[in-house]
Amino acid sequence: MHPPRIIFYVQYLLGIGHVRRATLIVQALCRQGAKVDVIFGGMPVPSMSFGAATVHHLTAVKSADAAFNGLVKADGSVFSNADKTQRSRELLNLCQQLQADLIVTETYPFGRRQMRFELLPLLQWVKSQPQPPLLVASVRDILQRRSEKREQECIALVQQHYQQVLVHGDPNFYPLQQSFPPAAAINDKINYSGYVCPELHQANEQRPENGKIVVSIGGGSVGREILAAALTLYQSGFASDRQWLLITGPNMSPADKAYFHSHSDQRLSVVELADNFLQQLSSAYVSVSMAGYNTVMDLLLTKVAAVVIPFEGEGETEQLARSEVLAEEGVFEVLRNGQLSSDNLRLAINSATSQPAGAVSIDSDGADNSARLLIDWALQRRNSITNV
């Protein structure tokens, strides 16, 4: 029997956390024997690998700004209606050629409305096939609240087109319905994978006394003010006996990268990416970061003392919701964006490092669990066709 063939559609617009989660799931799928084709529509992320999967690149687009006001091409030029038509055609042609058993749409229809120009035609294409592939929505643990109309639109799309919804979280920690109340209407399609985490060979049970202060902002599209506050704190002489590491992310503007690099010295290192980020955190004295899905998983795995500044741009609530739950458990120190200053960051670091590490029990086998579920569903679909 041929291995199950799975298409994994991935499109990030601002932060690269969605890509990282997808790479871990796709790598697990390949390890478990699936033939995976990734259809990737974002800017390249050289530090992240889809392993043995075949990657098909659509014309790269990104959000025009942090408020998600429209799409632009890689060079910042307008992504026109003609461009949308062409990209949609490319996507459908790929799906026609690949003839997958199962198609995963990452985030959609729970987000990525900007991509409706190609995803709605994809859903219609699937429905029109004589032996349609299964459709699975892949979604993170916490969703941004939207208007009732928007949420009902999502529910209708799931009910009409999707066979399964794969939630990359743990219902005992944060059930989907807590951030997305209409989920009750599609409860029969919801499956929890657990949290998608990288593999950490050995976590430190005690905080290293001689560790670095590590400051990171994910992909770097947003979060400059966090690095700026950390740099001011460093220059004030705080923790002058420690090494500091600032990580700008690959998507920070060249001018801002140059600014932070210009302040590096013997105790302050500034890098675009840390390939060994988990190891850096594992041996760190304290971490300062935002509170995206992947970063939080890294913090929980490594058990590092942590200050998190959740992203709250344009009414975003996902990072704040995740942070508040973990702050209540004593795991993190939370500093709101409106409170961010070098003085408040100093207080937060001192508070985070002066108390014992809190702990939370979650299912962290999300990558392997996701792969097993997707392969099982793909094989069930194939068997049902064979038996017709």
C-alpha positions as CSV (number, residue, x, y, z in Angstrom):
1,M,0.0,0.0,0.0
2,H,1.3,3.5,-0.9
3,P,1.9,5.7,2.1
4,P,-0.9,8.2,2.8
5,R,-0.5,11.5,0.9
6,I,-1.1,14.7,2.9
7,I,-1.2,18.3,1.7
8,F,-0.3,20.8,4.5
9,Y,-1.3,24.4,3.5
10,V,0.7,27.0,5.6
11,Q,0.4,30.7,5.3
12,Y,1.8,33.1,7.9
13,L,1.2,36.8,7.6
14,L,3.1,38.4,10.6
15,G,4.5,36.1,13.2
16,I,6.4,32.9,12.3
17,G,5.0,30.8,15.2
18,H,2.4,29.2,12.8
19,V,5.3,28.0,10.6
20,R,7.2,26.5,13.5
21,R,4.3,24.6,14.7
22,A,3.6,23.3,11.2
23,T,7.2,22.2,10.7
24,L,7.1,20.1,13.8
25,I,3.9,18.4,12.8
26,V,5.1,17.8,9.2
27,Q,8.4,16.4,10.5
28,A,6.4,14.0,12.7
29,L,4.2,13.0,9.7
30,C,7.3,12.2,7.6
31,R,8.8,10.2,10.5
32,Q,5.6,8.2,10.7
33,G,5.7,7.3,7.1
34,A,3.4,9.8,5.4
35,K,4.2,11.5,2.0
36,V,3.7,15.1,2.7
37,D,3.5,18.1,0.3
38,V,3.6,21.5,2.0
39,I,2.0,24.3,0.1
40,F,3.8,27.4,1.5
41,G,2.6,30.9,0.8
42,G,4.6,33.1,3.1
43,M,8.1,34.7,3.2
44,P,10.8,32.1,3.4
45,V,12.0,31.2,6.9
46,P,15.4,29.7,6.4
47,S,15.8,28.6,10.0
48,M,12.8,26.3,9.9
49,S,12.7,23.0,8.0
50,F,9.8,20.8,6.9
51,G,12.2,17.8,6.9
52,A,11.6,15.2,4.2
53,A,8.4,16.8,2.9
54,T,8.2,18.4,-0.5
55,V,7.6,22.1,-0.3
56,H,5.7,24.0,-3.0
57,H,6.1,27.7,-2.9
58,L,3.3,30.0,-3.9
59,T,4.0,33.7,-4.6
60,A,5.0,35.0,-1.1
61,V,2.7,37.5,0.6
62,K,2.7,39.1,4.0
63,S,0.5,41.4,6.0
64,A,1.0,45.1,5.1
65,D,1.3,46.0,8.8
66,A,0.8,44.8,12.3
67,A,-2.9,45.7,12.1
68,F,-3.4,43.2,9.2
69,N,-4.5,45.9,6.8
70,G,-4.2,44.1,3.5
71,L,-1.6,41.9,1.8
72,V,1.6,42.9,0.1
73,K,4.3,41.0,-1.8
74,A,7.7,40.2,-0.4
75,D,9.0,43.6,-1.7
76,G,6.2,45.5,-0.1
77,S,4.4,46.1,-3.4
78,V,0.6,45.8,-3.8
79,F,-0.8,42.3,-4.1
80,S,-3.4,42.9,-6.8
81,N,-6.6,41.2,-7.7
82,A,-4.8,39.8,-10.7
83,D,-2.1,38.4,-8.4
84,K,-4.8,36.8,-6.3
85,T,-6.4,35.1,-9.3
86,Q,-3.1,33.8,-10.4
87,R,-2.1,32.5,-7.0
88,S,-5.5,30.8,-6.5
89,R,-5.0,29.1,-9.9
90,E,-1.6,27.8,-8.8
91,L,-3.0,26.4,-5.6
92,L,-5.8,24.5,-7.4
93,N,-3.4,23.2,-10.0
94,L,-1.1,21.8,-7.3
95,C,-4.0,20.1,-5.5
96,Q,-5.1,18.6,-8.8
97,Q,-1.7,17.3,-9.6
98,L,-1.0,15.9,-6.1
99,Q,-4.3,14.1,-5.5
100,A,-3.9,13.9,-1.7
101,D,-5.8,11.7,0.6
102,L,-6.1,14.6,3.1
103,I,-5.6,18.3,3.0
104,V,-4.8,20.4,6.1
105,T,-5.5,24.1,6.2
106,E,-3.4,25.7,9.0
107,T,-5.5,28.2,11.0
108,Y,-8.3,28.6,8.3
109,P,-11.3,28.9,8.7
110,F,-10.7,30.1,12.3
111,G,-8.4,32.8,10.9
112,R,-6.6,33.8,7.7
113,R,-9.7,35.5,6.2
114,Q,-7.3,37.5,4.1
115,M,-6.7,34.3,2.2
116,R,-10.3,33.6,1.3
117,F,-9.6,34.5,-2.3
118,E,-7.8,31.2,-2.7
119,L,-9.2,29.1,0.2
120,L,-12.9,29.3,-0.7
121,P,-12.1,28.1,-4.2
122,L,-10.1,25.3,-2.7
123,L,-13.0,24.2,-0.5
124,Q,-15.3,24.2,-3.6
125,W,-12.7,22.3,-5.6
126,V,-12.5,19.6,-2.9
127,K,-16.3,19.3,-2.9
128,S,-16.4,18.9,-6.7
129,Q,-14.0,16.0,-6.7
130,P,-15.5,12.5,-7.5
131,Q,-13.4,11.1,-4.6
132,P,-12.7,14.2,-2.4
133,P,-9.8,14.3,0.0
134,L,-10.7,14.8,3.7
135,L,-10.4,18.4,4.9
136,V,-8.9,19.1,8.3
137,A,-8.5,22.5,10.0
138,S,-5.4,22.8,12.1
139,V,-5.7,25.5,14.9
140,R,-3.8,26.6,17.9
141,D,-5.1,26.4,21.5
142,I,-6.5,30.0,22.0
143,L,-8.4,32.0,19.3
144,Q,-8.8,35.7,19.1
145,R,-12.4,36.7,19.8
146,R,-14.3,38.0,16.8
147,S,-17.7,39.4,16.1
148,E,-20.6,36.9,16.3
149,K,-21.1,37.2,12.5
150,R,-17.4,36.2,11.9
151,E,-17.6,33.3,14.3
152,Q,-20.7,31.9,12.8
153,E,-19.2,32.2,9.4
154,C,-16.3,30.0,10.6
155,I,-18.8,27.5,12.1
156,A,-20.7,27.3,8.8
157,L,-17.5,26.6,6.8
158,V,-16.5,23.8,9.2
159,Q,-20.0,22.3,9.1
160,Q,-20.2,22.4,5.3
161,H,-16.6,21.5,4.3
162,Y,-14.5,20.0,7.1
163,Q,-14.5,16.5,8.4
164,Q,-12.1,17.2,11.4
165,V,-10.8,20.0,13.4
166,L,-7.4,19.4,15.0
167,V,-6.8,21.7,18.1
168,H,-3.1,21.9,19.2
169,G,-3.8,22.2,22.8
170,D,-4.9,20.4,26.0
171,P,-8.6,20.6,27.0
172,N,-7.6,20.2,30.6
173,F,-5.5,23.3,30.4
174,Y,-7.5,25.6,28.0
175,P,-10.4,24.1,26.1
176,L,-11.2,25.7,22.7
177,Q,-14.6,26.7,23.8
178,Q,-13.1,29.1,26.4
179,S,-11.8,31.4,23.7
180,F,-14.3,30.4,21.0
181,P,-17.7,29.7,22.6
182,P,-19.4,28.6,19.3
183,A,-17.1,25.5,19.3
184,A,-19.9,23.6,21.0
185,A,-21.7,23.5,17.6
186,I,-18.9,21.5,16.0
187,N,-17.9,19.5,19.1
188,D,-18.3,16.2,17.1
189,K,-15.4,17.3,14.8
190,I,-13.0,18.6,17.4
191,N,-9.9,16.6,18.4
192,Y,-7.1,17.7,20.7
193,S,-3.6,16.8,19.8
194,G,-1.8,18.2,22.9
195,Y,0.7,21.0,22.6
196,V,3.1,20.9,19.7
197,C,6.6,21.2,21.3
198,P,10.1,20.5,20.1
199,E,12.1,17.8,21.7
200,L,14.3,18.9,24.7
201,H,16.8,16.2,25.6
202,Q,17.3,17.4,29.2
203,A,15.8,20.3,31.1
204,N,17.5,21.9,34.0
205,E,15.8,21.1,37.3
206,Q,17.4,24.2,38.9
207,R,17.9,27.6,37.5
208,P,21.6,28.2,36.5
209,E,23.0,30.9,38.7
210,N,25.5,32.0,36.1
211,G,23.1,31.9,33.2
212,K,22.4,34.7,30.6
213,I,19.5,37.1,30.4
214,V,17.9,36.1,27.1
215,V,15.6,38.6,25.4
216,S,13.6,37.4,22.3
217,I,10.7,38.7,20.2
218,G,9.9,35.7,17.9
219,G,10.1,36.6,14.2
220,G,10.7,40.3,14.9
221,S,7.9,41.8,13.0
222,V,6.6,43.3,16.3
223,G,8.2,43.6,19.7
224,R,11.0,46.2,19.0
225,E,10.0,48.1,22.2
226,I,10.8,45.0,24.3
227,L,14.4,44.9,23.0
228,A,14.6,48.7,23.5
229,A,13.6,48.4,27.1
230,A,16.0,45.6,27.7
231,L,18.9,47.5,26.1
232,T,18.1,50.6,28.3
233,L,18.1,48.3,31.4
234,Y,21.4,46.7,30.3
235,Q,23.0,50.2,29.9
236,S,21.8,51.2,33.3
237,G,24.2,48.7,34.9
238,F,21.5,46.2,35.9
239,A,22.9,42.6,36.2
240,S,26.3,43.8,35.3
241,D,27.8,40.5,36.2
242,R,25.8,38.6,33.6
243,Q,25.9,38.0,29.9
244,W,23.0,39.3,27.9
245,L,21.6,37.9,24.6
246,L,19.2,39.9,22.5
247,I,17.5,38.1,19.6
248,T,16.0,40.4,17.0
249,G,14.2,37.8,14.8
250,P,14.6,37.5,11.0
251,N,11.7,39.8,10.2
252,M,12.9,42.9,12.0
253,S,13.7,45.9,9.7
254,P,17.3,46.1,8.6
255,A,17.6,49.5,10.3
256,D,16.4,48.3,13.6
257,K,18.7,45.2,13.4
258,A,21.6,47.5,12.7
259,Y,20.7,49.7,15.7
260,F,20.7,46.9,18.2
261,H,23.8,45.3,16.7
262,S,25.6,48.6,17.1
263,H,25.3,48.3,20.9
264,S,26.8,44.8,21.2
265,D,29.9,44.5,23.3
266,Q,31.7,41.9,25.4
267,R,28.7,41.2,27.6
268,L,25.9,42.0,25.2
269,S,25.4,39.7,22.2
270,V,22.9,40.5,19.5
271,V,21.8,37.9,17.0
272,E,19.1,37.5,14.4
273,L,18.3,33.9,15.3
274,A,19.5,31.4,17.9
275,D,19.6,28.0,16.2
276,N,20.0,26.4,19.6
277,F,17.2,28.5,21.2
278,L,16.0,25.7,23.5
279,Q,19.5,25.1,24.8
280,Q,19.9,28.9,25.3
281,L,16.8,29.0,27.4
282,S,17.6,25.9,29.3
283,S,20.9,27.4,30.5
284,A,19.5,31.0,31.0
285,Y,19.1,32.8,34.2
286,V,15.9,34.5,33.0
287,S,14.0,34.9,29.7
288,V,12.2,38.0,28.5
289,S,9.8,37.5,25.6
290,M,6.3,37.8,24.2
291,A,3.8,35.0,24.9
292,G,3.2,33.3,21.6
293,Y,2.3,29.7,21.4
294,N,5.7,28.4,20.5
295,T,7.6,30.6,22.9
296,V,5.4,29.6,25.8
297,M,5.9,26.0,25.0
298,D,9.7,26.5,25.0
299,L,9.5,28.3,28.4
300,L,7.5,25.5,29.9
301,L,9.8,22.8,28.5
302,T,13.0,24.5,29.8
303,K,11.4,25.7,33.1
304,V,13.4,28.9,32.9
305,A,12.4,31.9,35.0
306,A,10.4,34.1,32.6
307,V,8.9,37.6,32.1
308,V,6.4,37.6,29.3
309,I,5.0,40.8,27.6
310,P,2.0,39.5,25.6
311,F,1.4,41.1,22.2
312,E,-1.9,43.1,22.3
313,G,-1.8,44.9,19.0
314,E,-5.2,45.9,17.5
315,G,-7.2,44.2,20.3
316,E,-5.3,40.9,20.1
317,T,-6.1,38.8,23.2
318,E,-4.7,35.4,22.5
319,Q,-1.2,36.0,24.1
320,L,-2.7,37.8,27.1
321,A,-5.2,35.0,27.8
322,R,-2.4,32.4,27.7
323,S,-0.2,34.5,29.9
324,E,-2.8,35.1,32.6
325,V,-3.6,31.5,33.0
326,L,0.1,30.7,33.6
327,A,0.7,33.7,35.8
328,E,-2.1,32.5,38.1
329,E,-0.1,29.2,38.4
330,G,3.0,31.1,39.3
331,V,4.8,30.0,36.2
332,F,5.5,33.4,34.6
333,E,5.7,37.1,35.5
334,V,3.5,39.1,33.2
335,L,4.2,42.7,32.2
336,R,1.6,44.4,30.1
337,N,2.6,46.4,27.0
338,G,1.3,49.6,28.6
339,Q,3.5,49.0,31.6
340,L,6.7,48.3,29.7
341,S,9.7,50.4,30.7
342,S,13.2,49.6,31.8
343,D,12.3,50.2,35.5
344,N,9.3,47.9,35.3
345,L,11.2,45.3,33.4
346,R,13.9,45.3,36.2
347,L,11.2,44.8,38.8
348,A,9.6,42.0,36.8
349,I,12.9,40.2,36.3
350,N,13.7,40.4,40.0
351,S,10.3,39.1,40.8
352,A,10.6,36.2,38.3
353,T,14.0,35.1,39.6
354,S,13.2,35.4,43.3
355,Q,10.5,32.9,43.5
356,P,10.5,29.1,43.0
357,A,9.5,28.0,39.5
358,G,5.8,27.2,39.1
359,A,4.7,24.2,37.2
360,V,1.8,23.2,35.0
361,S,0.9,19.8,33.7
362,I,0.0,19.7,30.0
363,D,0.1,17.2,27.2
364,S,3.2,18.2,25.2
365,D,3.2,15.3,22.6
366,G,1.2,17.3,20.1
367,A,3.4,16.8,17.1
368,D,3.4,13.0,17.2
369,N,-0.3,12.9,18.2
370,S,-1.2,15.2,15.3
371,A,0.7,13.0,12.9
372,R,-1.0,9.8,14.1
373,L,-4.4,11.3,13.9
374,L,-3.8,12.7,10.4
375,I,-2.4,9.4,9.1
376,D,-5.3,7.5,10.6
377,W,-7.9,9.8,9.0
378,A,-6.1,9.6,5.6
379,L,-6.0,5.8,5.7
380,Q,-9.7,5.7,6.7
381,R,-10.6,7.8,3.8
382,R,-8.6,5.6,1.4
383,N,-10.2,2.5,2.8
384,S,-13.7,3.9,2.5
385,I,-13.1,4.6,-1.2
386,T,-11.6,1.2,-1.8
387,N,-14.6,-0.5,-0.2
388,V,-17.2,1.4,-2.3
